[in-house]
Amino acid sequence: MSESRLQIAADSLGRCHFCGLVRPESGMVRHLQACASRRRHFHLPSTPATAASFHLIVTPCGSPRIWQHVEVPAHQSIAAFSDWLIQQWQLLPGGQLHIDKEQVHEQDIIEKLFVPGLIVRYESPSFCLDMQIISWYDGHSESEHTFLLMAQSLEAPNKPTV
């Protein structure tokens, strides 16, 4: 069974990408839910097929002071999410997503796999990321309904070496 919570330093500071507010990670979920700037950009679903989003927190394995809060469209495939992670974290291709140590298939749709509280791991030959699904909600913060970085730690991640 997955761990109940990611190991993140609650006092590590991060910045909201909507309003620029700097606050500890321990309060970032509440801030993102209430952020007036994010609410101005929020879109209610236009069709049921593109209605839902997931809020995830992502952290490199063993780096509790480095984190990102991201919005993930529920209708996207695992392959699209993996591609976004590779671009976002400047990773080498070839990694795999795992849930409870079981490999997830690239063609799977995110909404069929993710539930709040679940911990997912992305492992590549040079790097790994742990992710926890914080919540699910109707709507999205980006007009294109793509993957969206909502907040991140001020401490920069160490990029994997090639």
DRENBARO-825582 format. One record per residue (C-alpha): residue in three letters; x, y, z. Coordinates in Angstrom, 3 decimals. Layout:
// DRENBARO-825582
> Ala X Y Z;
...
//
This chain:
// DRENBARO-825582
> Met 0.000 0.000 0.000;
> Ser 1.150 3.558 -0.706;
> Glu 2.499 5.778 2.048;
> Ser -0.128 8.085 3.559;
> Arg 1.747 11.331 2.882;
> Leu 4.817 12.482 0.999;
> Gln 7.803 13.508 3.097;
> Ile 7.951 17.259 2.458;
> Ala 9.488 19.877 4.728;
> Ala 6.422 21.859 5.825;
> Asp 8.494 24.994 6.449;
> Ser 10.024 25.123 2.955;
> Leu 8.886 28.253 1.151;
> Gly 7.317 28.389 -2.287;
> Arg 5.657 30.827 -4.662;
> Cys 2.131 30.769 -6.079;
> His 2.343 31.144 -9.865;
> Phe -1.006 32.947 -10.019;
> Cys -0.440 35.803 -7.548;
> Gly 3.246 35.574 -6.579;
> Leu 2.574 35.086 -2.853;
> Val 5.393 33.317 -0.983;
> Arg 4.316 30.952 1.789;
> Pro 5.306 27.663 3.431;
> Glu 4.343 24.457 1.638;
> Ser 2.191 23.508 4.638;
> Gly -0.285 26.256 3.648;
> Met -0.011 26.147 -0.136;
> Val -3.018 23.856 -0.733;
> Arg -5.297 26.193 1.246;
> His -3.828 29.209 -0.515;
> Leu -4.370 27.738 -3.989;
> Gln -7.989 26.923 -3.121;
> Ala -8.616 30.533 -2.037;
> Cys -6.271 32.450 -4.385;
> Ala -8.235 35.290 -6.016;
> Ser -5.860 35.407 -9.011;
> Arg -6.364 31.697 -9.656;
> Arg -10.132 32.096 -9.355;
> Arg -10.060 34.764 -12.089;
> His -8.390 32.235 -14.435;
> Phe -10.570 29.286 -13.406;
> His -12.834 27.752 -16.064;
> Leu -15.884 25.681 -15.334;
> Pro -16.192 22.556 -17.488;
> Ser -17.663 22.973 -20.958;
> Thr -18.289 19.252 -21.486;
> Pro -18.263 16.267 -19.144;
> Ala -15.353 14.710 -21.082;
> Thr -13.018 17.586 -20.153;
> Ala -14.536 18.556 -16.820;
> Ala -12.237 17.302 -14.104;
> Ser -8.743 18.114 -12.895;
> Phe -6.480 16.677 -10.229;
> His -4.265 18.698 -7.884;
> Leu -0.936 16.924 -7.267;
> Ile 2.135 17.723 -5.242;
> Val 5.367 16.510 -6.864;
> Thr 8.753 16.149 -5.161;
> Pro 12.032 14.530 -6.197;
> Cys 12.681 11.356 -4.200;
> Gly 14.783 12.207 -1.142;
> Ser 14.465 16.002 -1.583;
> Pro 11.816 17.160 0.925;
> Arg 12.510 20.886 0.427;
> Ile 11.812 20.823 -3.332;
> Trp 8.211 20.540 -4.517;
> Gln 5.659 21.615 -7.089;
> His 1.873 21.848 -6.989;
> Val 0.459 20.963 -10.413;
> Glu -2.950 20.730 -12.014;
> Val -3.443 17.628 -14.144;
> Pro -6.378 17.258 -16.568;
> Ala -8.243 14.042 -15.764;
> His -8.958 13.282 -19.441;
> Gln -5.272 13.145 -20.429;
> Ser -3.290 9.928 -20.900;
> Ile -0.461 8.704 -18.712;
> Ala 1.807 9.110 -21.785;
> Ala 0.939 12.823 -22.026;
> Phe 1.565 13.250 -18.289;
> Ser 4.925 11.441 -18.544;
> Asp 5.935 13.702 -21.450;
> Trp 5.026 16.773 -19.391;
> Leu 7.060 15.504 -16.402;
> Ile 10.070 14.869 -18.667;
> Gln 9.857 18.436 -19.997;
> Gln 9.119 20.051 -16.627;
> Trp 11.910 18.292 -14.722;
> Gln 14.336 18.036 -17.683;
> Leu 14.489 14.267 -17.411;
> Leu 15.744 11.690 -19.839;
> Pro 12.943 9.777 -21.593;
> Gly 12.416 6.176 -20.640;
> Gly 10.886 6.553 -17.201;
> Gln 7.772 4.792 -15.985;
> Leu 4.919 5.713 -13.681;
> His 4.174 3.250 -10.874;
> Ile 1.253 2.911 -8.469;
> Asp 1.941 0.600 -5.529;
> Lys 5.059 -0.639 -7.371;
> Glu 2.968 -1.699 -10.384;
> Gln 3.835 -0.108 -13.728;
> Val 1.077 2.013 -15.240;
> His 0.393 1.648 -18.971;
> Glu 0.964 4.742 -21.115;
> Gln -2.409 4.486 -22.864;
> Asp -4.310 4.558 -19.538;
> Ile -6.364 7.681 -18.851;
> Ile -5.535 9.581 -15.673;
> Glu -9.119 9.738 -14.362;
> Lys -9.291 5.922 -14.369;
> Leu -6.237 5.625 -12.077;
> Phe -5.903 8.666 -9.826;
> Val -7.839 9.163 -6.590;
> Pro -7.147 11.687 -3.823;
> Gly -4.535 10.429 -1.370;
> Leu -2.853 8.080 -3.840;
> Ile 0.941 8.261 -4.155;
> Val 2.428 7.733 -7.615;
> Arg 6.117 7.379 -8.487;
> Tyr 7.881 8.297 -11.741;
> Glu 11.181 6.433 -12.100;
> Ser 13.762 6.907 -14.813;
> Pro 17.323 5.565 -14.981;
> Ser 18.689 8.805 -13.487;
> Phe 15.932 10.300 -11.341;
> Cys 12.668 9.665 -9.530;
> Leu 9.678 11.769 -8.518;
> Asp 7.045 11.040 -5.897;
> Met 3.593 12.521 -6.406;
> Gln 0.534 12.615 -4.198;
> Ile -2.934 13.323 -5.522;
> Ile -4.294 16.037 -3.228;
> Ser -7.763 16.537 -4.692;
> Trp -10.116 16.173 -7.645;
> Tyr -12.411 18.982 -8.822;
> Asp -14.630 20.094 -11.693;
> Gly -13.044 22.758 -13.863;
> His -9.515 23.893 -14.636;
> Ser -7.237 26.924 -14.286;
> Glu -5.926 27.071 -17.860;
> Ser -8.014 27.912 -20.930;
> Glu -6.320 25.126 -22.903;
> His -6.870 22.656 -20.015;
> Thr -3.314 21.443 -20.135;
> Phe -0.915 20.474 -17.365;
> Leu -0.256 23.522 -15.221;
> Leu 2.404 24.415 -12.659;
> Met 0.448 26.232 -9.920;
> Ala 3.173 26.729 -7.272;
> Gln 6.704 25.583 -6.558;
> Ser 9.364 25.728 -3.889;
> Leu 11.859 28.565 -3.918;
> Glu 14.670 26.041 -3.571;
> Ala 15.698 24.904 -7.051;
> Pro 15.774 21.219 -7.889;
> Asn 19.066 19.529 -8.691;
> Lys 18.748 18.454 -12.287;
> Pro 19.775 14.889 -13.051;
> Thr 23.182 14.400 -14.557;
> Val 23.481 12.736 -17.937;
//
